[in-house]
């Protein structure tokens, strides 16, 4: 049973065209939800941690939000350098393991 | 600050050979873990450790062995390599375990393994 599901699998945007990536989760109690960026041939790079519903965090053109069942990564006016795979992960309240989704591959076309 | 260092970056093995993927971190993190990443499967946890002398299995532990003799190092051993173990392996560490405020995972650059 998947704890973390990301959609869409792939997304192509024109430069400047804003959009959102979705991460839905089914853990019984959430300790933390994490967003990562992964470039080809590299390890995932940490972006955000969200702890409770209603929380929001921003970094440059990225904004992450959290509800009780899902998180969104909003990308405002993306640039080609935002092209990457974006991964979502959750950690359960009483556990130590991190559960990852399969990612959204974002391509921003100039 | 080096963060998480993995070696080797690339390795080709024949079926049945054994090898060790090395992982070291210099952030004094208690939590360390190994993942494999395969197309369409995402990152899957192999083994993890919450401190020196303590290890536990993740989602896909078969065919792999780990030990944690120091806080800094967490090697992953492939006992008898199989083609199904062809993958990209990532080591990751985090500052926090237990019931406290969680910390994010810091990843190494990955080790790409091919088993023929």
Boltz contact constraints between the chains, C-beta under 6 A:
constraints:
  - contact:
      token1: [A, 31]
      token2: [B, 102]
      max_distance: 6.0
  - contact:
      token1: [A, 32]
      token2: [B, 102]
      max_distance: 6.0
  - contact:
      token1: [A, 34]
      token2: [B, 104]
      max_distance: 6.0
  - contact:
      token1: [A, 43]
      token2: [B, 90]
      max_distance: 6.0
  - contact:
      token1: [A, 43]
      token2: [B, 107]
      max_distance: 6.0
  - contact:
      token1: [A, 43]
      token2: [B, 108]
      max_distance: 6.0
  - contact:
      token1: [A, 43]
      token2: [B, 109]
      max_distance: 6.0
  - contact:
      token1: [A, 43]
      token2: [B, 110]
      max_distance: 6.0
  - contact:
      token1: [A, 44]
      token2: [B, 107]
      max_distance: 6.0
  - contact:
      token1: [A, 46]
      token2: [B, 104]
      max_distance: 6.0
  - contact:
      token1: [A, 49]
      token2: [B, 104]
      max_distance: 6.0
  - contact:
      token1: [A, 91]
      token2: [B, 102]
      max_distance: 6.0
  - contact:
      token1: [A, 96]
      token2: [B, 50]
      max_distance: 6.0
  - contact:
      token1: [A, 96]
      token2: [B, 97]
      max_distance: 6.0
  - contact:
      token1: [A, 97]
      token2: [B, 45]
      max_distance: 6.0
  - contact:
      token1: [A, 100]
      token2: [B, 42]
      max_distance: 6.0
  - contact:
      token1: [A, 100]
      token2: [B, 43]
      max_distance: 6.0
  - contact:
      token1: [A, 102]
      token2: [B, 42]
      max_distance: 6.0
